[in-house]
Amino acid sequence: MSVIALLIIFSLVVAVGFLLAFIWAVKTGQYEDRYTPSVRILFDDVSDVSDKLKEESSVSENDKIKKSK
């Protein structure tokens, strides 16, 4: 019976650890990027996705600069 209690306590400690890790990940912004995963499947290489995102961000920044003038 004491082994079952020990296993229950251990599983609760592990579950609380995972919960704290999840809360930390959400608070630090690990789940903020919603665009890249949907586009990643369209490219063969992950570096292509980062290049495309850089191009799009530079284009949108240039548009913002042109519109502000």
N, C-alpha and C positions, 0 to 999 in steps of 0.2 A: 504494500500500500504506500509506503514511503517513496518508492521509486516513481509511482504515478504522480505523486505530489511534486516531486523534484522535476519530472518532465513537464508538468503543467507550468510550474514557475519558470523553467528555462524557456519554454515556448512563448510565454508572455513577455519575457525580457527581450527575446529576439523580435517579436512582433512590435514591441514599443520601439526598438532600435530601427526597424524598417519604417515605422511611422515617422519617427524623427528625421530620418534621412529623406523621406518624401517631402516633409514640410520644409526642410532646408532647401531641397532642390527647387521647390515652387517659389520660395521667397527669394532665392538668388537668381531667378529668371531662367532656369534651365529649360522651361517649356514655353518660352516666348516666341520661338521661331516656328511659325505655322506655314510659311510659304515654301521653304526649302524641301521638306519631306515630300510634298506633293509634286515637285518638279524633278526631284532626284531620279525618279524612275525613267524620265525621258532622256537622260544622258548616260553615256557609257562609263564615264569617269567622274568621280566626285569633284575633281579639280575643275571640270567643265562647269559644274553648278556654281562653284564659288566665282569663277570668271564671269559667268553670266550675271550673277548677282552684283558683282562689282560694276559691270558695265551698266546695268539698270540703275544702280544707285548714282553713278556718275552722270548718267543721262538725266535722271530726275533732279539732281542737284543743279545741273546746267539749266534745266527748264525753270527751276525756281529762281535762279539768278537772272535769267532773261526776263521773266515775268515781273521781277521786282524793279527792273530798270525802266 
